[in-house]
Amino acid sequence: MESIQIAPPASQTILSLDAPSQLNPLLDRIAELAPDTDREGEFPENAFNELADAGLLAITLPGHDLDFTQGRTARLLHLLKRIGSANLAVGRVYEGHINAHYLVHLYATPAQQAMWYADASQHHRLFSVWNTQAEDGIRIDKVNGSYRLTGAKTFCSGANWVQRPLITGHLQAESKNGWQMAIVPTERVGEIRQDERFWQPLGMRASASFKLDFTGVEVAESDLLGQPGDYLRQPYFSGGAIRFAAVQLGGAEAIFQATRSFLMAMNRTDDLLQQTRLAEMAYLIESGNQWLQSAGDKTDQWLAQGTDWATIVGYANMTRTAIEEICLRVMPLAERCVGARGLLRPNPFERLHRDLTLYLRQPAPDATLVDIGKYVLTNPQQADELWS
């Protein structure tokens, strides 16, 4: 495949991930904006304008800091965690943007890559991946040389703020048949009907995860990504769980930091019970950091070596499961630290807990555990060799 280099617009200043003096103020601004959009129907548009201006919508493209071809997954996971810590709703939508770009990296033709990379780097267009559907899910039919969509997607995070949604549906055509990806150029297609009533959640209100009806929308051959079945190809399908796990850990880290700040403001740092709770929270958060670092490093190493996909997915499943458990342990510890007073607005705990509680509900957690068990029981290696 030919090499593609994407240059930023001449007027854009790219933030350096190695410069805390640049990244930290950006994340602080995103965190400060979070309460303003904590309502159904709202979206953190200002936060994404900040991310775009800093070059973070293009951060994984060729030639940029986290170029997918350079094996920097651990650094990407750390960035996702930091953005999730600032605002989980922003982290969720941003993770979807990164997810879409990874699929483009894997399956797009060079011409498609050039087009879609320019969308992000030059036009600041937001991508996402919308795969979830109910009984009225997407069907893709070839009609007179184009592809007509019928049906709807649910949990469409970013809704009509996303200009390049990657959707999936069952394609039926003479030349190919199966579960097909397509990236919809929203400004060039017909109306995509939006049902905001679908999204009345406990938390993550600002992720605007509405139901969208694509019936009647037509896309071109050049809008189809990859071949039928590529979306579900392993280890990329299940292995991507480490990215949303990173955002989740960011939510737990935000709760930890808010707890520390609250206790300091209340002059309760000398209380031995508070110290023990904060100690437990601290080692839980740090263990999550170790999981992310290891998962990122091992994923890059194993993909480069062509390691069996089941090994990569097994480790991703363990990372996802461990971080969910970390988050579920951090939340009640924080509640005990701050008490009822700390759970009153404008303190951030109420929103942080709601957002993390909902975001932890990712698909098939029990099946994920079963898959880990199957892997370790069907591989003959000694315990210390399973992931070496």
VMD Tcl script that draws the C-alpha trace (Angstrom):
set ca {
  {0.00 0.00 0.00}
  {1.34 3.44 -0.91}
  {2.49 5.74 1.89}
  {0.08 8.54 2.81}
  {1.25 11.64 4.64}
  {-1.34 14.04 6.00}
  {-0.24 17.58 6.73}
  {-2.25 19.84 9.05}
  {-3.77 23.09 7.76}
  {-1.16 25.83 7.62}
  {-2.90 27.85 10.35}
  {-3.22 24.95 12.82}
  {-0.90 24.52 15.80}
  {-0.57 20.86 16.75}
  {-0.56 20.06 20.44}
  {2.34 17.91 21.63}
  {1.34 14.93 23.78}
  {4.77 15.11 25.41}
  {4.11 18.63 26.70}
  {1.90 18.63 29.82}
  {1.88 22.42 29.67}
  {-0.18 22.10 26.47}
  {-2.30 19.02 27.17}
  {-3.28 19.71 30.79}
  {-4.90 23.14 30.17}
  {-6.91 21.65 27.29}
  {-8.19 18.84 29.50}
  {-8.95 21.30 32.30}
  {-11.10 23.35 29.93}
  {-12.98 20.24 28.79}
  {-13.61 19.28 32.43}
  {-14.86 22.78 33.25}
  {-17.33 22.63 30.36}
  {-18.75 19.21 31.35}
  {-21.57 20.36 33.69}
  {-22.94 22.72 31.02}
  {-23.98 19.86 28.70}
  {-25.23 17.35 31.29}
  {-28.72 17.25 29.78}
  {-30.55 15.07 27.25}
  {-30.30 16.61 23.80}
  {-27.03 18.42 24.57}
  {-23.62 17.69 23.08}
  {-20.14 18.91 24.14}
  {-19.59 20.79 20.89}
  {-17.19 23.30 22.42}
  {-15.04 20.49 23.77}
  {-14.75 18.94 20.33}
  {-13.89 22.29 18.80}
  {-11.02 22.42 21.31}
  {-9.91 18.90 20.39}
  {-10.04 19.74 16.69}
  {-8.08 22.96 17.13}
  {-5.40 21.02 19.03}
  {-5.07 18.49 16.20}
  {-6.42 15.60 18.25}
  {-9.01 14.56 15.66}
  {-6.07 13.69 13.40}
  {-3.66 12.34 16.05}
  {-3.64 8.73 14.71}
  {-3.23 9.62 11.04}
  {0.00 8.94 9.11}
  {2.81 11.22 10.19}
  {1.08 12.31 13.42}
  {2.00 11.53 17.03}
  {-0.06 8.35 17.39}
  {0.17 7.10 13.81}
  {-1.40 3.62 13.82}
  {1.50 2.26 11.76}
  {4.06 3.14 14.44}
  {2.93 0.84 17.29}
  {2.00 3.47 19.88}
  {-1.11 1.87 21.32}
  {-0.14 2.36 24.97}
  {0.23 6.12 24.41}
  {-3.14 6.19 22.65}
  {-4.77 4.41 25.59}
  {-3.27 6.94 27.98}
  {-4.68 9.80 25.90}
  {-8.12 8.17 25.84}
  {-7.95 7.79 29.62}
  {-7.03 11.45 30.10}
  {-9.89 12.65 27.88}
  {-12.32 10.32 29.67}
  {-11.16 11.74 32.97}
  {-12.00 15.25 31.76}
  {-15.48 14.27 30.54}
  {-16.67 10.70 30.00}
  {-19.19 11.76 27.34}
  {-16.42 13.43 25.36}
  {-14.22 10.38 25.90}
  {-16.93 8.04 24.61}
  {-17.49 10.01 21.40}
  {-13.76 10.57 20.89}
  {-13.11 6.84 21.30}
  {-15.69 6.22 18.56}
  {-13.84 8.67 16.31}
  {-10.56 6.81 16.93}
  {-12.30 3.47 16.38}
  {-13.55 4.61 12.98}
  {-10.09 5.78 11.96}
  {-8.60 2.44 12.97}
  {-11.05 0.63 10.69}
  {-10.14 3.03 7.88}
  {-6.47 2.30 8.56}
  {-7.16 -1.43 8.34}
  {-9.56 -1.72 5.41}
  {-9.72 1.43 3.26}
  {-8.14 1.76 -0.15}
  {-5.39 4.40 -0.51}
  {-7.84 6.74 -2.26}
  {-10.40 6.31 0.52}
  {-7.75 6.89 3.18}
  {-6.67 10.13 1.54}
  {-10.29 11.32 1.41}
  {-11.26 10.36 4.95}
  {-7.98 11.47 6.52}
  {-8.43 14.88 4.91}
  {-11.94 15.01 6.35}
  {-10.44 14.78 9.85}
  {-7.23 16.76 9.50}
  {-8.30 19.55 7.17}
  {-12.06 19.81 7.66}
  {-12.24 18.76 11.34}
  {-15.03 16.28 10.61}
  {-16.01 13.98 13.44}
  {-16.23 10.23 12.81}
  {-17.92 7.49 14.85}
  {-18.89 3.82 14.66}
  {-22.57 2.93 14.95}
  {-23.07 -0.83 14.93}
  {-25.86 -1.40 17.49}
  {-29.35 -2.03 16.20}
  {-32.68 -3.58 17.15}
  {-35.25 -5.42 15.04}
  {-35.40 -2.53 12.57}
  {-31.69 -2.70 11.78}
  {-29.89 -1.65 8.61}
  {-30.20 -3.39 5.26}
  {-28.09 -2.27 2.28}
  {-29.43 -2.89 -1.24}
  {-27.74 -2.08 -4.53}
  {-30.07 0.01 -6.67}
  {-29.06 1.47 -10.06}
  {-25.37 1.62 -9.24}
  {-25.72 3.09 -5.73}
  {-26.48 1.54 -2.36}
  {-29.77 2.30 -0.61}
  {-30.08 1.97 3.16}
  {-33.18 0.81 5.00}
  {-33.56 0.71 8.78}
  {-32.16 2.32 11.91}
  {-29.24 2.27 14.33}
  {-29.48 2.74 18.10}
  {-26.97 4.21 20.59}
  {-25.63 6.53 17.87}
  {-23.26 8.52 20.07}
  {-22.71 11.99 18.68}
  {-25.91 11.73 16.63}
  {-26.22 14.56 14.10}
  {-22.98 16.19 15.30}
  {-21.02 13.35 13.67}
  {-20.36 14.15 10.01}
  {-18.79 10.80 9.06}
  {-20.64 7.96 10.82}
  {-19.39 4.47 10.07}
  {-22.44 2.23 10.03}
  {-22.87 -1.48 9.42}
  {-25.66 -3.39 7.77}
  {-26.52 -6.52 5.84}
  {-25.54 -6.01 2.20}
  {-27.32 -7.95 -0.50}
  {-25.86 -7.58 -3.98}
  {-24.94 -9.87 -6.86}
  {-21.18 -9.57 -6.29}
  {-21.06 -9.58 -2.49}
  {-23.22 -10.40 0.47}
  {-22.79 -9.99 4.24}
  {-22.18 -7.55 7.09}
  {-20.85 -4.44 5.36}
  {-19.34 -1.18 6.62}
  {-20.13 2.17 5.03}
  {-19.07 5.71 5.95}
  {-21.94 8.10 5.30}
  {-21.08 11.60 4.01}
  {-23.89 13.29 5.91}
  {-23.85 16.58 4.00}
  {-24.33 14.78 0.68}
  {-27.21 12.42 1.51}
  {-30.89 12.74 2.26}
  {-32.39 13.37 5.68}
  {-31.37 11.03 8.50}
  {-34.31 11.03 10.89}
  {-33.39 11.34 14.54}
  {-35.32 10.00 17.55}
  {-34.14 11.82 20.68}
  {-36.79 10.07 22.81}
  {-34.68 6.92 22.67}
  {-31.98 8.60 24.79}
  {-33.24 9.11 28.36}
  {-30.31 7.65 30.27}
  {-29.12 7.55 33.86}
  {-25.82 9.14 32.80}
  {-23.73 10.03 29.75}
  {-26.47 12.44 28.70}
  {-24.11 14.62 26.69}
  {-23.01 11.74 24.47}
  {-26.30 12.28 22.57}
  {-26.67 8.59 21.74}
  {-29.91 8.87 19.79}
  {-31.66 6.47 17.44}
  {-31.17 7.37 13.78}
  {-33.26 6.12 10.84}
  {-31.25 5.83 7.62}
  {-34.17 4.68 5.47}
  {-33.89 6.21 2.00}
  {-30.27 7.30 2.36}
  {-28.12 6.34 -0.65}
  {-24.33 5.98 -0.66}
  {-21.83 5.32 -3.43}
  {-19.46 2.42 -3.97}
  {-16.63 4.66 -2.73}
  {-18.44 5.05 0.61}
  {-18.30 1.29 1.32}
  {-15.41 0.34 3.61}
  {-13.73 -3.03 3.19}
  {-15.50 -6.25 2.27}
  {-18.50 -7.96 3.88}
  {-17.39 -9.53 7.16}
  {-14.36 -7.28 7.71}
  {-15.99 -5.44 10.62}
  {-16.18 -8.65 12.66}
  {-12.65 -9.82 11.80}
  {-10.51 -10.74 14.81}
  {-8.51 -9.65 16.70}
  {-9.57 -6.14 15.70}
  {-13.24 -6.52 16.60}
  {-12.90 -7.73 20.21}
  {-9.39 -6.37 20.71}
  {-10.71 -2.83 20.48}
  {-12.21 -3.22 23.97}
  {-8.96 -1.89 25.43}
  {-9.85 1.54 24.02}
  {-13.19 1.90 25.77}
  {-11.63 0.39 28.91}
  {-9.11 3.24 28.85}
  {-11.91 5.81 28.78}
  {-13.65 4.01 31.65}
  {-10.50 4.12 33.76}
  {-10.41 7.85 33.09}
  {-13.83 8.12 34.73}
  {-12.58 6.28 37.81}
  {-9.50 8.51 37.89}
  {-11.73 11.59 37.81}
  {-13.69 10.27 40.80}
  {-10.44 9.59 42.65}
  {-9.13 13.09 41.99}
  {-12.43 14.72 42.93}
  {-12.42 12.75 46.20}
  {-8.91 13.95 47.04}
  {-9.85 17.55 46.30}
  {-13.02 17.33 48.39}
  {-11.24 15.91 51.43}
  {-8.51 18.52 51.20}
  {-11.09 21.31 51.01}
  {-12.90 19.87 54.05}
  {-9.64 19.51 56.05}
  {-10.26 15.78 56.50}
  {-6.90 14.50 55.27}
  {-5.75 13.42 58.77}
  {-8.60 10.93 59.22}
  {-7.10 7.42 59.22}
  {-10.19 5.83 57.65}
  {-10.15 8.37 54.84}
  {-6.47 7.69 54.30}
  {-7.07 3.95 54.00}
  {-9.89 4.47 51.47}
  {-7.74 6.80 49.38}
  {-4.88 4.31 49.57}
  {-7.11 1.58 48.17}
  {-8.39 3.86 45.42}
  {-4.83 4.85 44.54}
  {-3.54 1.32 44.05}
  {-6.67 0.38 42.12}
  {-6.19 3.27 39.71}
  {-2.49 2.49 39.33}
  {-3.24 -1.16 38.66}
  {-5.55 0.02 35.87}
  {-2.70 2.08 34.45}
  {-0.53 -1.04 34.44}
  {-3.22 -2.98 32.60}
  {-3.43 -0.29 29.93}
  {0.34 -0.08 29.49}
  {0.68 -3.84 29.22}
  {-2.31 -4.22 26.90}
  {-0.99 -1.50 24.60}
  {2.55 -2.89 24.49}
  {1.46 -6.49 24.03}
  {-1.06 -5.62 21.33}
  {1.60 -3.84 19.27}
  {4.10 -6.65 19.81}
  {1.67 -9.44 19.00}
  {0.25 -7.77 15.90}
  {3.78 -7.19 14.58}
  {4.67 -10.85 15.24}
  {1.46 -12.26 13.75}
  {0.50 -13.86 17.07}
  {-2.65 -15.99 17.17}
  {-5.64 -13.67 17.39}
  {-7.12 -15.59 20.33}
  {-4.15 -14.55 22.48}
  {-4.69 -10.86 21.65}
  {-8.44 -11.05 22.28}
  {-7.93 -12.99 25.51}
  {-5.67 -10.29 26.91}
  {-8.00 -7.52 25.75}
  {-10.88 -9.32 27.47}
  {-8.87 -9.54 30.70}
  {-7.99 -5.85 30.49}
  {-11.61 -4.88 29.94}
  {-12.82 -7.07 32.80}
  {-10.13 -5.95 35.25}
  {-10.79 -2.27 34.59}
  {-14.54 -2.71 35.00}
  {-13.87 -4.31 38.40}
  {-11.51 -1.46 39.34}
  {-14.16 1.12 38.50}
  {-16.84 -0.75 40.44}
  {-14.58 -0.79 43.52}
  {-13.53 2.86 43.26}
  {-17.07 4.28 43.14}
  {-18.37 3.05 46.54}
  {-15.07 3.96 48.20}
  {-15.49 7.52 46.95}
  {-19.10 7.64 48.17}
  {-18.00 6.66 51.67}
  {-15.27 9.29 51.60}
  {-17.47 12.23 50.66}
  {-20.78 11.24 52.26}
  {-24.10 12.86 51.42}
  {-22.59 16.36 51.40}
  {-20.19 15.44 48.61}
  {-22.99 14.03 46.47}
  {-24.76 17.39 46.26}
  {-24.35 19.60 43.20}
  {-22.30 21.57 42.24}
  {-19.82 18.91 43.44}
  {-18.99 16.69 40.44}
  {-19.58 13.29 42.10}
  {-23.23 12.89 41.17}
  {-22.52 13.39 37.45}
  {-19.28 11.38 37.49}
  {-20.97 8.41 39.17}
  {-23.96 8.47 36.82}
  {-21.77 8.70 33.75}
  {-19.41 5.91 34.78}
  {-22.24 3.63 35.93}
  {-23.84 3.77 32.50}
  {-20.62 3.64 30.50}
  {-19.50 0.49 32.28}
  {-22.48 -1.33 30.77}
  {-20.70 -2.55 27.67}
  {-22.00 -5.53 25.65}
  {-21.62 -9.16 26.76}
  {-19.54 -8.95 29.97}
  {-20.45 -12.53 30.95}
  {-19.50 -13.89 27.52}
  {-16.22 -12.01 27.83}
  {-15.42 -13.83 31.08}
  {-16.36 -17.17 29.53}
  {-14.04 -16.50 26.59}
  {-11.14 -15.81 28.97}
  {-11.83 -19.08 30.76}
  {-12.01 -21.01 27.50}
  {-8.68 -19.60 26.39}
  {-6.77 -20.45 29.55}
  {-8.30 -23.93 29.74}
  {-7.60 -24.86 26.13}
  {-3.98 -23.68 25.92}
  {-1.31 -26.08 27.20}
  {1.21 -23.45 28.30}
  {2.21 -22.97 31.93}
  {0.54 -20.03 33.65}
  {3.59 -17.79 33.32}
  {3.80 -18.51 29.61}
  {0.19 -17.79 28.60}
  {0.86 -14.13 27.80}
  {4.63 -14.10 27.30}
}
mol new
graphics top color blue
foreach p $ca { graphics top sphere $p radius 0.5 }
foreach p [lrange $ca 0 end-1] q [lrange $ca 1 end] { graphics top cylinder $p $q radius 0.2 }
display resetview
